Amino acid sequence: MLNKSVKYINRDISWLSFNGRVLDEAKDSSLPLYERLKFLAIYSSNLDEFFQVRVAAYRRSSEDSKALLQQILMIVDKQQNEFGSIFWKELVPQLRANRIQLRQNQRLNKFRREFITQFFFHELVPYLQPILLLKGKVLPFLQHNAIYLAVKLVKKSDPVKEVKKKRKARYAIVNIPTDHLPRFIELPESNGQHCIMFLDDIVRMNLVTLFPGYDIVSSYSVKLSRDADLGIDDEFTGDLPVKISSSLVKRKTGVPARFLYDNKIPAPFLDFLIQSLEISREDLVPGGKYHNFSDLFSFPNPLSPKLEIKSLPPLYKKDLESYPSLFEAIRDKDWMLHFPYHSYDPVIRFLNEAAIDPKVKEIKTTQYRVASHSAVVNALLNARNNGKRVTVFVELKARFDEYANLQFAKMMSKAGIKIIYSIPGLKVHAKVALVLKKPVKNKQAAYAFLSTGNFNEKTARIYADHGLFTSNEKITSELKDLFSYLEEQDVKPKLKHLLVAQLKKEFIKKIDREISNAAAGREARMILKMNGLDHKKMIDKLYEASRKGVKIDLLVRGICCLVPGKKFSENITVTRIVDRFLEHARVFVFHNGGNPEIYMASADWMNRNLNRRIELGFPVYDEEIKKEVLKILDLQLKDNTKARILDSEHNNLPKPAGEGGRIRAQIETYNYLKTSGSLRSLYTDRLQV
């Protein structure tokens, strides 16, 4: 229970509230079965990263964090118990009802047993590494996030000799090689019944083969997560790419952040593992029989597409597609795409057209996270092969994408693309591409794409973002200055339209304007959408605005350290939407006396974004696009199906249906865009009240 005067909730407690909301989706019986499995996988994947990054940071910090760490572990334990109940008591029986059996140690017919035997010897054995544990003599290295079976065994008794003394227990570990084989193995169909097994259980069934001369007493699943921090103390001297490459190797051998074990394991067995593997008791986290449920992303569906969510085919703007060239379309007016409702193809087309257009002289872009087989990178390589000057700013410090970014950077550099690496002490998080054509009448033609999300055609199918095509000289001229700064890191650009270094300062000015309007008796309102909010100065400014009568609608998907539902925040509502697409856009609307100003950005209102990154905020000037954006935000604020209101304890409270029935923003947004804006503007209606 929060104290009445507490103005900030801990960011990690808030994040756990978000991940709990993800878990709620797995409980939603209205969703198709495999969609619910997907949300379990998302929850598990999120939690793994949380331990690698946040919990590991607490392990490195002072004694002051111990109480908070205990609170975190209590919440996680409660959620994981709920996770197990959803999977085993709800979803597994539903699979069975659809003739999909998840087998463990149940009896199998002869045909399936033969299949397992063949699979074990021909597919599994080459990747298995059974190791007997000898305390103080053998210290096996546990791979990060890999699953192992800890095995208790005893030597077989000699049937000829009578051995009355108790056989001494031995212990061993064996890896589950999910880096080489699928986690879930489909067995042959029989009588219309589909059978799927954990790879773990196939290993369990054959442990006696791996340890000849021993009887198997028991086995339990364990897993070690390691600290994901790269440990680069000095980014200002030496070769940063080399340092990052070296640190990536160290990440695989990082200090333990969590030792997850089957909570059914006997205490003496666990004690032996702790000593043999040199695990700290502080790192112990109890779990279930199976770990790495993020593997549910690839759980086989022999009945596909049955039991899966119906796809929403990506939409195309017909008027945009009617142009023979995207450059011609962008020269005529600004265009905005809303992903994943709209296809990402125009972004790839934009870069591909630039690559072959003889009038294009130069392409400049940023790279934070790109797809594994990137069409974006391929277009840039093609542009260079066609003689264009190509400059790419590659952010090497994008967590968990460092290796991929290094490899792409090397590939592009080898092709002759100019690569600018990370700025020491900062991350470049801006998402922008700039295409420069030959000057016409001494005036250079410039075209830009600015986005709230990464240049990643894969995540663009599941991340809800906005992207703006423009040739507005106010914006393109400032983008040139921004890229000049990224290249030279010399004189910071003076910007009037784009927000970069002055992002925080300008947003505070706009909040102050709403406060002034409220004080003058005029309507004052803001809609602020972001992924995370933990910047205390910005939170305090929102509290101040609330006290002065400004109505504030926050749409925050993840971390939100602001405490709603208090006297100092009585005019603030916090809405969280978790649905089939991940809400990733950052949109900031200021009522401005009835003439709304809209900014989009790469930045959340987090300390890391506003203090330690080069972010980009860009205005929406086109009036038709403004109306479109406002309609989408209205639908999100009206959502009473997948939206939740956060209370002062950050409980996710459902919204009542209301007189208009159920509204599900993501589906309504798709339908709205599909019908080219036939829905009325709820935002405008609210302004008229």
C-alpha positions in Angstrom: 0.0 0.0 0.0 1.5 3.3 -1.1 1.7 6.2 1.4 -0.7 9.0 0.5 2.2 11.4 0.0 4.3 9.1 -2.2 4.5 10.7 -5.6 6.6 8.2 -7.5 6.2 4.4 -7.8 9.3 2.4 -8.3 10.0 1.8 -12.0 10.5 -1.9 -11.7 7.4 -2.4 -9.6 5.5 -0.6 -12.3 7.2 -2.7 -15.0 6.0 -5.9 -13.2 2.5 -4.4 -13.3 2.9 -4.2 -17.1 4.1 -7.7 -17.4 1.2 -8.8 -15.2 -1.0 -7.2 -17.7 0.6 -9.3 -20.4 -0.2 -12.3 -18.3 -3.8 -11.2 -18.1 -4.1 -11.6 -21.9 -3.1 -15.2 -21.5 -6.1 -15.6 -19.2 -8.5 -14.0 -21.7 -10.8 -16.9 -22.7 -12.2 -14.9 -25.6 -8.8 -15.1 -27.4 -7.9 -18.1 -29.6 -5.8 -20.8 -27.9 -2.6 -20.1 -29.7 -2.9 -16.4 -29.1 -3.0 -17.1 -25.4 0.1 -19.3 -25.7 1.8 -16.4 -27.4 1.1 -14.1 -24.5 2.6 -16.6 -22.1 5.7 -16.6 -24.4 5.9 -12.8 -24.3 5.6 -12.8 -20.5 8.4 -15.3 -20.2 10.7 -13.5 -22.6 10.0 -10.2 -20.9 10.9 -11.7 -17.5 14.1 -13.2 -18.7 15.3 -9.8 -20.0 14.2 -8.2 -16.8 16.4 -10.5 -14.7 19.3 -10.1 -17.1 19.2 -6.3 -16.9 17.2 -4.9 -13.9 17.7 -7.7 -11.3 21.3 -8.0 -12.3 21.8 -4.3 -11.7 20.3 -4.7 -8.2 22.7 -7.5 -7.5 25.6 -5.2 -8.4 24.3 -2.4 -6.2 24.4 -1.6 -2.5 22.7 -3.2 0.4 19.9 -0.6 0.2 18.4 -2.4 -2.7 17.8 -5.7 -0.9 14.3 -4.9 0.4 13.2 -3.8 -3.0 14.7 -6.9 -4.5 12.7 -9.1 -2.1 9.5 -7.2 -3.1 10.3 -7.8 -6.8 10.9 -11.5 -6.2 7.6 -11.9 -4.2 5.7 -10.3 -7.1 7.5 -12.5 -9.6 6.8 -15.6 -7.6 3.1 -14.8 -7.4 2.9 -14.1 -11.2 4.8 -17.3 -12.0 2.4 -19.4 -9.9 -0.4 -17.8 -11.9 1.5 -18.5 -15.1 1.7 -22.2 -14.2 -2.0 -22.3 -13.4 -3.0 -20.7 -16.7 -0.8 -23.1 -18.7 -1.4 -26.4 -17.0 -5.0 -26.0 -15.8 -6.4 -24.0 -18.7 -4.5 -24.2 -21.9 -3.1 -27.8 -21.8 -6.7 -29.2 -21.2 -7.9 -27.0 -24.1 -5.2 -28.4 -26.3 -6.3 -31.9 -25.3 -9.9 -31.0 -26.1 -8.7 -30.2 -29.6 -6.9 -33.5 -29.9 -3.5 -32.0 -29.3 -1.8 -33.8 -26.4 1.2 -32.4 -24.6 2.7 -35.6 -23.3 5.1 -35.8 -20.4 5.7 -39.3 -18.9 2.4 -40.8 -19.9 2.4 -44.2 -21.6 3.1 -44.0 -25.3 2.3 -46.6 -27.9 5.0 -48.7 -29.5 5.0 -46.7 -32.7 5.7 -43.4 -30.9 8.3 -45.0 -28.6 10.2 -46.2 -31.6 10.0 -42.7 -33.1 11.4 -41.2 -29.9 14.2 -43.8 -29.7 15.2 -43.0 -33.3 15.0 -39.3 -32.7 17.1 -39.6 -29.6 20.0 -41.5 -31.2 20.0 -39.7 -34.6 19.1 -36.2 -33.6 19.6 -35.6 -29.9 22.8 -37.5 -28.9 25.2 -35.4 -31.0 24.3 -32.3 -29.0 24.1 -33.8 -25.5 26.9 -33.2 -22.9 26.3 -35.2 -19.8 28.7 -34.3 -17.0 29.2 -36.0 -13.6 29.5 -33.4 -10.8 32.5 -33.8 -8.6 32.5 -31.2 -5.9 35.7 -29.2 -5.8 37.1 -31.0 -8.9 34.8 -30.4 -11.8 33.1 -26.9 -12.2 31.0 -27.1 -15.4 30.1 -23.8 -17.0 26.3 -23.3 -17.4 25.4 -21.4 -20.6 23.3 -18.3 -20.2 19.6 -19.0 -20.3 20.2 -22.7 -21.4 18.1 -25.4 -19.8 19.8 -28.3 -17.9 18.6 -31.4 -16.2 20.2 -31.9 -12.8 20.2 -35.7 -12.3 20.5 -37.8 -9.2 21.8 -41.4 -9.8 23.3 -44.3 -8.0 25.6 -47.1 -9.3 23.8 -50.2 -10.4 23.9 -53.0 -7.8 25.7 -56.2 -8.6 23.0 -58.9 -8.9 25.6 -61.6 -8.1 26.9 -60.0 -4.9 24.6 -59.1 -2.1 25.2 -55.4 -1.2 23.5 -54.5 2.0 25.0 -51.0 2.4 23.2 -48.0 1.0 24.4 -47.0 -2.5 26.0 -43.6 -2.5 24.2 -41.0 -4.6 26.0 -39.3 -7.4 24.9 -36.1 -9.3 25.2 -35.0 -12.9 23.9 -32.4 -15.3 22.9 -32.7 -19.0 22.0 -29.9 -21.3 18.8 -29.6 -23.3 20.1 -28.5 -26.7 17.4 -26.1 -27.8 20.0 -24.0 -29.6 20.1 -26.9 -32.2 16.7 -28.5 -32.0 13.1 -27.4 -31.5 11.9 -27.3 -27.9 8.7 -29.1 -28.8 8.7 -32.3 -30.9 5.7 -33.5 -32.8 5.3 -37.3 -32.6 3.5 -39.3 -35.3 -0.3 -38.8 -35.4 -2.3 -41.7 -34.2 -6.1 -42.2 -34.5 -6.6 -38.5 -35.2 -4.7 -37.6 -32.0 -1.7 -35.2 -32.3 1.1 -35.7 -29.7 3.7 -33.1 -28.8 6.6 -33.5 -26.3 9.0 -31.2 -24.6 12.5 -31.9 -25.7 13.4 -32.1 -22.0 11.1 -35.1 -21.6 12.7 -37.0 -24.5 16.0 -36.5 -22.7 14.5 -37.6 -19.4 13.2 -40.8 -21.0 16.7 -41.7 -22.2 18.9 -40.7 -19.2 19.7 -44.3 -18.5 21.4 -44.5 -21.9 23.4 -41.4 -21.1 24.7 -42.7 -17.8 25.4 -46.5 -18.3 26.1 -48.3 -15.1 23.8 -46.1 -13.1 20.2 -46.2 -12.0 18.4 -42.9 -12.4 16.8 -41.7 -9.1 15.4 -38.3 -10.2 15.9 -35.3 -12.4 15.0 -31.6 -12.1 15.2 -28.7 -14.5 17.6 -25.8 -13.8 18.6 -22.7 -15.7 21.1 -19.8 -15.1 20.5 -16.3 -16.3 23.6 -14.0 -16.5 24.1 -10.3 -16.1 23.6 -8.7 -19.6 25.6 -5.5 -18.8 28.4 -5.0 -21.3 30.6 -3.5 -18.6 32.2 -0.7 -20.7 33.4 1.8 -18.2 35.0 4.2 -20.6 33.4 4.9 -24.0 35.5 8.0 -24.7 38.9 6.4 -25.3 40.0 3.6 -27.6 38.1 1.8 -30.3 34.4 1.5 -29.2 33.4 -1.2 -31.7 36.4 -3.3 -30.5 35.4 -2.8 -26.9 31.8 -3.8 -27.6 32.9 -6.9 -29.5 35.0 -7.9 -26.6 32.3 -7.2 -24.1 29.8 -9.3 -26.1 32.0 -12.3 -25.4 32.0 -11.4 -21.7 28.2 -11.2 -21.6 28.0 -14.9 -22.2 30.1 -15.5 -19.1 28.6 -12.7 -17.0 28.0 -13.1 -13.3 24.8 -15.0 -12.4 21.6 -12.9 -12.0 19.2 -15.8 -11.4 19.4 -19.5 -10.8 16.0 -20.9 -11.7 15.2 -24.3 -10.3 12.3 -26.8 -10.1 10.7 -26.1 -6.7 10.1 -29.9 -6.2 13.9 -30.5 -5.9 14.8 -31.9 -2.4 16.8 -29.5 -0.2 20.0 -31.8 0.0 20.0 -32.0 -3.9 19.7 -28.2 -4.2 22.4 -27.7 -1.6 24.8 -30.0 -3.6 24.1 -28.0 -6.8 24.7 -24.7 -5.0 28.1 -25.9 -3.8 29.1 -27.7 -6.9 28.2 -24.9 -9.3 29.3 -22.2 -6.9 25.9 -20.5 -6.9 25.0 -17.8 -4.4 21.8 -18.4 -2.4 20.8 -14.9 -3.2 20.5 -15.9 -6.9 18.0 -18.7 -6.2 14.6 -18.4 -7.7 12.1 -21.3 -7.4 10.2 -22.3 -10.5 8.3 -25.2 -12.1 9.3 -28.4 -13.8 9.9 -26.6 -17.1 11.7 -23.3 -17.9 12.1 -21.1 -21.0 8.4 -20.8 -21.8 9.4 -18.2 -24.3 9.7 -21.2 -26.6 5.9 -21.3 -26.7 6.4 -18.8 -29.6 7.1 -21.9 -31.7 4.7 -24.3 -30.2 3.5 -26.5 -33.1 -0.1 -26.2 -34.3 -1.0 -29.3 -36.4 -4.4 -27.8 -36.9 -3.2 -24.4 -38.3 -4.8 -21.9 -38.9 -7.5 -23.3 -36.6 -7.0 -22.0 -33.0 -5.0 -19.0 -34.2 -6.0 -15.4 -34.4 -7.4 -14.2 -37.7 -4.8 -12.1 -39.6 -5.4 -8.5 -40.5 -3.9 -8.1 -44.0 -1.8 -4.9 -44.2 -3.5 -1.9 -45.8 -2.3 0.3 -48.6 -3.1 4.0 -49.2 -4.6 3.8 -52.6 -3.9 7.4 -53.4 -0.3 7.0 -52.4 0.1 3.8 -54.5 -1.4 5.6 -57.5 1.8 7.7 -57.9 4.4 6.3 -60.3 7.1 7.5 -57.9 7.0 8.0 -54.1 9.2 11.1 -54.6 6.5 12.6 -56.7 3.9 11.8 -54.0 6.0 13.2 -51.2 6.7 16.3 -53.3 3.0 16.9 -53.5 2.2 16.6 -49.8 3.0 14.9 -46.5 2.0 11.3 -46.0 1.7 9.3 -42.8 1.5 5.6 -42.4 0.3 3.8 -39.3 2.0 0.4 -38.7 1.2 -2.4 -38.6 -2.2 -1.5 -40.0 -0.5 -0.1 -43.1 2.0 -2.1 -45.0 5.7 -1.3 -44.4 6.3 -1.7 -48.2 6.3 2.0 -49.0 9.3 2.5 -46.6 11.3 -0.2 -48.5 10.0 1.2 -51.8 11.2 4.7 -50.7 14.8 3.4 -50.1 14.8 1.2 -53.2 13.6 4.1 -55.5 16.4 6.2 -54.0 18.9 3.5 -54.7 18.2 3.5 -58.5 17.0 7.1 -59.2 19.8 8.8 -61.2 18.9 12.1 -59.6 19.5 10.9 -56.1 23.0 11.8 -54.9 23.0 10.9 -51.3 21.1 8.9 -48.6 21.6 9.4 -44.9 19.9 7.2 -42.2 20.1 5.9 -38.7 20.1 2.3 -37.6 19.1 1.1 -34.2 17.4 -2.3 -34.6 17.0 -3.8 -38.1 15.5 -7.1 -39.2 17.8 -10.2 -39.3 17.6 -10.3 -43.1 17.1 -6.6 -43.6 15.5 -5.2 -46.7 16.5 -1.8 -45.4 20.2 -2.7 -45.4 19.8 -4.4 -48.8 18.4 -1.2 -50.3 21.3 0.8 -48.8 23.8 -1.6 -50.3 22.1 -1.4 -53.6 22.2 2.4 -53.5 26.0 2.3 -52.9 26.4 -0.2 -55.7 24.6 2.4 -57.9 27.1 5.1 -57.0 25.2 6.9 -54.4 26.8 8.4 -51.3 25.4 6.5 -48.4 25.9 7.4 -44.7 24.5 5.3 -41.9 24.7 6.1 -38.2 24.9 2.7 -36.5 24.1 2.6 -32.8 26.2 -0.2 -31.4 24.8 0.1 -27.9 21.3 -1.1 -28.8 20.9 -3.7 -26.0 20.8 -7.3 -27.3 21.2 -6.1 -30.9 24.9 -5.1 -30.6 26.2 -8.1 -32.4 23.7 -7.8 -35.3 24.5 -4.1 -35.7 28.2 -4.7 -35.7 27.9 -7.3 -38.4 25.6 -5.1 -40.6 28.0 -2.2 -40.1 31.0 -4.3 -41.3 29.0 -5.5 -44.3 28.0 -2.0 -45.3 31.4 -0.6 -44.6 33.0 -3.2 -46.8 30.6 -2.1 -49.6 31.8 1.5 -49.3 29.0 2.9 -47.2 30.2 5.5 -44.7 29.5 4.2 -41.2 29.4 6.5 -38.2 29.5 4.6 -34.9 28.0 5.3 -31.5 28.7 8.7 -29.8 30.5 8.0 -26.5 28.2 8.5 -23.5 25.1 8.7 -25.7 22.8 6.4 -27.7 21.4 7.7 -30.9 17.8 6.6 -30.8 16.4 8.8 -33.5 14.7 7.0 -36.4 15.1 9.0 -39.7 16.1 8.6 -43.3 17.0 11.5 -45.6 17.3 11.4 -49.4 19.1 14.2 -51.2 18.6 14.7 -54.9 20.5 16.9 -57.4 19.9 20.6 -56.9 17.1 22.2 -59.0 17.6 26.0 -59.6 20.3 26.0 -56.9 17.9 24.4 -54.5 18.5 20.9 -53.2 15.6 18.6 -53.3 15.3 16.6 -50.0 12.9 13.9 -48.9 12.6 12.4 -45.5 11.0 9.6 -43.6 10.7 10.1 -39.8 9.3 7.4 -37.5 8.5 6.5 -33.9 9.8 3.0 -34.6 12.9 1.3 -36.0 13.7 0.7 -39.6 12.7 -2.9 -39.2 10.2 -4.5 -41.6 9.7 -7.5 -39.3 8.7 -5.7 -36.1 6.7 -3.3 -38.2 4.2 -6.2 -38.6 3.6 -6.3 -34.8 4.7 -2.9 -33.4 2.2 -0.1 -33.6 4.1 3.0 -34.8 3.7 6.0 -37.0 5.9 7.1 -39.9 5.9 10.4 -41.8 7.0 11.0 -45.4 7.8 14.7 -46.0 9.7 17.1 -48.3 8.8 20.1 -46.1 11.9 22.2 -46.3 11.5 23.3 -42.6 12.1 19.8 -41.6 14.5 18.5 -44.3 16.9 21.4 -43.8 17.1 20.8 -40.1 17.6 17.1 -40.7 20.7 18.0 -42.8 22.1 19.9 -39.9 21.3 17.0 -37.6 23.2 14.5 -39.7 26.1 17.0 -40.0 26.3 17.0 -36.3 26.2 13.2 -36.1 29.0 13.0 -38.6 31.2 15.7 -37.2 29.9 16.1 -33.6 31.1 19.6 -33.8 28.6 22.5 -33.7 25.1 21.5 -32.4 22.4 22.4 -34.8 19.9 25.2 -34.0 16.5 23.8 -34.6 13.1 25.5 -34.7 10.9 22.6 -35.9 12.6 19.4 -34.9 13.2 18.6 -31.2 16.5 16.9 -30.4 18.7 18.3 -27.6 15.8 20.7 -26.5 13.2 17.9 -26.3 12.6 18.1 -22.6 12.8 21.9 -22.5 10.2 22.4 -25.3 7.8 19.9 -23.8 7.9 21.8 -20.5 7.2 25.0 -22.4 4.1 23.5 -24.0 2.9 22.1 -20.6 3.4 25.6 -19.2 1.3 27.0 -22.0 -1.5 24.6 -21.1 -1.2 25.7 -17.4 -1.5 29.4 -18.5 -4.6 28.6 -20.5 -6.2 26.8 -17.6 -5.4 29.8 -15.3 -7.1 32.1 -17.8 -10.2 30.0 -17.8 -9.6 28.5 -21.2 -9.8 24.7 -21.9 -6.5 23.1 -21.3 -5.8 19.5 -22.2 -3.0 17.1 -23.2 -2.9 13.6 -24.6 0.6 12.1 -24.1 1.3 8.6 -25.4 4.6 6.8 -24.7 6.1 3.5 -23.8 7.5 4.6 -20.5 7.5 7.5 -18.0 10.0 7.7 -15.1 11.5 11.2 -15.5 10.8 12.9 -12.2 11.0 16.5 -13.5 8.5 15.7 -16.2 6.2 13.9 -13.7 6.4 16.8 -11.3 5.4 19.1 -14.2 2.4 16.9 -15.0 1.4 17.1 -11.3 1.7 20.8 -11.4 -0.5 21.0 -14.5 -3.0 18.7 -12.9 -3.3 20.9 -9.8 -3.8 23.9 -12.0 -6.7 22.3 -13.8 -5.2 20.8 -17.0 -6.9 17.6 -18.1 -4.2 15.0 -18.9 -4.8 11.7 -20.6 -1.7 9.5 -20.4 -1.4 6.4 -22.7 1.5 4.6 -21.2 2.1 0.9 -22.2 4.9 0.0 -19.8 6.7 1.7 -16.9 4.9 4.6 -15.4 6.4 6.1 -12.2 3.6 8.7 -11.9 1.0 7.9 -9.3 -2.6 8.5 -10.5 -5.6 8.7 -8.2 -4.2 11.2 -5.7 -5.1 14.7 -4.9 -2.0 16.0 -6.7 -2.9 13.9 -9.8 -6.7 14.1 -9.8 -6.8 15.5 -13.4 -4.6 12.7 -14.7 -5.7 9.3 -16.0 -3.3 6.6 -17.1 -4.5 4.1 -19.7 -2.5 1.0 -20.6 -3.4 -1.0 -23.7 -2.1 -4.5 -24.3 -3.5 -6.2 -27.3 -2.4 -8.2 -30.4 0.0 -5.4 -31.5 2.6 -3.9 -29.2 1.8 -0.2 -28.7 5.2 1.5 -29.5 4.4 5.0 -30.7 5.2 8.2 -28.9 2.6 10.9 -29.6 2.2 14.2 -27.7 -0.9 16.4 -28.2 -1.2 19.8 -26.7 -4.7 21.4 -26.9 -3.2 24.9 -27.5 -6.5 26.8 -27.2 -8.4 24.6 -29.6 -5.7 24.5 -32.3 -3.9 21.2 -31.3 -0.2 20.8 -31.7 1.0 17.3 -32.4 4.5 16.0 -32.0 5.7 12.5 -32.6 9.1 11.2 -31.3 11.5 8.3 -30.9 11.6 9.3 -27.2 9.7 8.2 -24.1 9.8 10.4 -21.0 12.4 8.2 -19.4 15.7 9.4 -17.8 17.6 7.4 -20.4 15.7 9.0 -23.3 15.8 12.6 -22.1 19.3 12.6 -20.6 21.4 10.0 -22.3 20.2 9.7 -25.9 20.0 11.7 -29.1 16.3 11.5 -29.8 14.2 13.1 -32.5 10.8 14.8 -32.0 9.0 16.0 -35.1 5.8 18.1 -35.6 2.8 17.0 -37.6 1.8 20.1 -39.7 -0.6 18.6 -42.3 -4.2 19.2 -41.0 -5.6 16.0 -42.6 -2.9 13.9 -40.9 -3.6 15.7 -37.6 -7.3 14.7 -37.8 -6.3 11.1 -38.6 -3.9 10.9 -35.6 -6.4 12.4 -33.3 -9.1 9.9 -34.3 -6.7 7.0 -33.6 -5.8 8.5 -30.2 -9.6 8.9 -29.4 -10.2 5.3 -30.2 -7.4 4.3 -27.8 -8.8 6.5 -25.0 -12.3 5.0 -25.6 -11.1 1.4 -25.6 -12.9 -0.5 -23.0 -11.9 -4.0 -24.1 -8.1 -4.2 -24.0 -7.4 -0.9 -22.2 -6.9 -0.8 -18.4 -6.9 2.2 -16.1 -4.0 2.3 -13.6 -5.0 3.1 -10.0 -2.6 4.5 -7.4 -1.2 1.0 -6.7 -0.8 0.3 -10.4 -3.4 -2.3 -10.5 -4.8 -2.8 -14.0 -8.5 -2.0 -13.7 -10.9 -2.9 -16.5 -13.1 -0.2 -18.0 -16.9 -0.7 -18.1 -18.6 -1.2 -21.5 -20.6 2.0 -21.4 -23.6 2.9 -23.5 -21.7 2.5 -26.8 -20.8 -1.1 -26.2 -17.4 -2.6 -26.5 -14.6 -0.7 -28.3 -11.4 -2.4 -29.1 -9.0 0.3 -30.3 -6.7 -1.8 -32.5 -9.5 -3.4 -34.4 -11.4 -0.1 -34.7 -8.3 1.6 -35.9 -7.8 -1.0 -38.6 -11.4 -0.7 -39.7 -11.2 3.1 -39.7 -8.1 3.2 -41.9 -9.6 0.5 -44.1 -12.6 2.7 -44.7 -10.4 5.8 -45.3 -11.6 7.8 -42.4 -15.4 7.3 -42.3 -15.5 7.3 -38.5 -16.3 10.6 -36.8 -13.7 12.2 -34.6 -14.3 11.4 -31.0 -11.6 14.0 -30.0 -13.5 16.8 -31.7 -16.7 15.7 -30.0 -15.0 15.9 -26.7 -13.6 19.3 -27.4 -17.1 20.6 -28.2 -18.5 19.4 -24.8 
